Amino acid sequence: MITEVCPRIEIPVRLRYYTPMDIKNLHPLEVRLLLHYEKEAELWIEKIESALDFKPGHANQALSWLAGKGLVKEQRRITALLYELSDFGRQWKEHGTPEERLVELLRIKQYMTVAEIAAALNMEQKEVGSALGTLSKLGFLALDSQKRVYCTLESAKLLNGRPIEGAAADYLNGLRSLLDRGAEKGMLAASDLSEQDKKIMSTIAKKRGAATSAFRIINRETVIFKFTDEYDEAVAQLKKAGITGEEIGILTTDMLESGSWKQKQFRAYNIHVPPTRLLVGRTNPYTQFLEDVKDKLVSLGFEEFDGPLIETEFWNSDALFMPQFHAARDIHDVYHIEEPQLAAAIEEPWLSHVAAAHENGGATGSRGWNYSFDRTFTKRLILRSQGTVMSAKTLPHAKIPGKYFGMLRCFRYDKVDATHLSDFYQTEGIVLGEEVNLRTLLGMLEMFALEVAGAKEVKYVPGYFPFTEPSVEVHIKHPTLGWFELGGSGIFRPEVTLSLGVHVPVAAWGIGIDRMALMALGLSDLRELFSYDIEQVRLRRVNMAAE
């Protein structure tokens, strides 16, 4: 006999297990807060710090932890307008406001110009003008036809040894009161100020960061919290377990020596909590790459040079035989310095030699550029646009034979993309000697492309630079970006070397070390070298160490 068995049907059931709150995971700060307040209490940082004598930041931590455990939740937010007395305002309180000082001066002598008042009070004319404007609006001061400051007729009577009255007195007394209260409390709430106080405050308060205002305007947001329904269970468990929040978590040497630990209650430890991630400080990968390149060049006998970020047009371009008003200058869109605009002087005899080379070739055997060299324009201050500026400045003092290099930060107005930045690093170098030639230069370029950048494919392309002949560009092939220029190079023209006192061939190069780093560090965008993503930077450092 065959019996048919009904097939077994399995129905998946999702079970929800309720786990009571583990109160042992509560921090003493949380425990003290829970036990101190009733369920309906409204909580905010200042209130908790004051009531429980918490250190700054502890109340914020306790609320954040409780919110994460679902024991408190945000109820609402209140924005308050506050005024904080600045260091500038403290100087006013100590030495007097500009208006007070101006009034006291005019008690002694009237009919003074703004410049005379500024000199007498050791104040800026702008500051005197502001105080004068305020008192003039109050009808206390005025200017005569010769732009001299004097007290009005009504005010003049009051200045004869008598206290000031009227609108001016109200303003000065109100301003002094605000300074005194600000010094006492540090912060003044707009809600506590009278209408007169607010009117005065509007003339002396600015937003945070203003360096010349008596008060800083601060918009402070207060977050109000309330306990959730889980509060009752948590408090009940705490009381049942006898946890007070006064438990200690560290056993000190003093406790062991005195035996006081015997009367203490210790916090429970959860051995299942993951250990803290250890983040060991390491050198940034790009910084390490720069140091490695430096070490390699020094090992080859090169000496390092460096110089200021701010240069003159003379060393940045003129000494390199770049005409002052010519299309060749367009390849270097420089940033100008607003103040001061010009250098005091250019060192001789290099100025005269370079000027002659531009105008008629000087003693270089060249015909020059045939224009009148502008000796004022050449003193204009700029952010250096190329590392070759340091090669030019090194030539007058270089040893022959000699080898020099630099890791130089440059600035050039450029559209930022994967292979261009508006500020970038160049490794710049020169080799001087009787036997120096194009083969010497190509060997250096090959070393940079293959050994430093780690490129597999390299090619050389004829180039043009006003200061080298012949000129060569070196290109490498990136696995993602394809072919791009690594840098330019060449043999310095006689107009450059002879003008700066060098009579042997000089091979020079300026290579974008940022671009070399793209290949060496396995990146595909220059902006990644300066990433704010610290995890990516750490990963890149680990990969470098593995290699």
VENUR-V238594 format. One record per backbone hydrogen bond with DSSP energy under -1.0 kcal/mol. NH is the residue of the N-H (numbers start at 1). CO is the residue of the C=O. If there is no record, write none. Layout:
BEGIN
nh->{NH NH}
co->{CO CO}
END
This chain:
BEGIN
nh->{23 25 26 31 32 33 34 35 36 37 41 43 48 49 50 51 52 58 61 62 63 64 65 66 67 68 69 70 71 73 75 76 78 80 82 83 84 85 86 90 91 92 93 94 95 96 101 102 103 104 105 106 107 109 111 112 117 118 119 120 121 123 128 129 130 131 132 133 134 135 136 137 138 139 140 142 144 147 149 150 152 156 157 159 161 170 171 172 173 174 175 176 177 178 179 180 181 182 183 184 185 186 187 188 190 192 193 198 199 200 201 202 203 204 205 206 208 210 215 216 217 218 220 222 224 225 226 228 231 234 235 236 237 238 239 240 241 243 248 256 257 258 259 262 263 264 267 273 288 289 290 291 292 293 294 295 296 297 298 299 301 302 303 305 311 313 314 316 317 318 319 321 322 329 330 332 334 337 343 351 353 354 355 356 357 358 359 360 361 364 369 378 379 380 381 382 383 384 389 390 392 393 394 395 397 398 402 404 405 406 408 410 411 412 413 417 424 426 427 428 429 430 431 432 433 436 441 442 443 444 445 446 447 448 449 450 451 452 453 455 459 461 463 468 469 472 473 474 475 476 477 478 482 484 486 487 488 489 490 491 492 493 496 497 498 501 502 507 508 509 510 511 512 513 516 517 518 519 520 521 523 526 528 529 530 531 534 537 538 539 540 541 542 543 544 545 546 547}
co->{21 22 23 27 28 29 30 31 32 33 38 225 44 45 46 47 48 55 57 58 59 60 61 62 63 64 65 67 66 226 224 224 222 220 218 188 216 186 214 86 87 88 89 90 91 92 97 98 99 100 101 102 103 105 149 149 113 114 115 116 117 118 124 125 126 127 128 129 130 131 132 133 134 136 135 150 148 144 112 142 140 152 153 155 159 166 167 168 169 170 171 172 173 174 175 176 177 178 179 180 181 182 185 83 81 189 190 194 195 196 197 198 200 201 201 215 217 207 204 84 206 82 80 78 76 43 73 71 228 230 231 232 233 234 235 236 237 238 265 252 253 254 255 259 260 261 248 270 284 285 286 287 288 289 290 291 292 293 294 295 298 297 403 405 382 380 378 312 313 313 314 318 317 326 327 329 332 381 379 347 349 350 351 352 353 354 355 356 356 361 358 374 376 377 341 311 335 309 386 387 388 389 390 391 394 395 432 430 303 428 426 424 384 422 333 420 410 408 511 406 509 404 507 402 505 433 437 438 439 440 441 442 443 444 445 446 447 447 448 449 475 473 471 465 491 489 461 487 459 484 457 482 478 476 474 474 510 472 508 470 506 467 493 493 494 498 497 431 490 429 488 427 486 511 512 513 514 515 516 517 518 418 525 526 527 528 532 533 534 535 536 537 538 539 540 541 542 543}
END
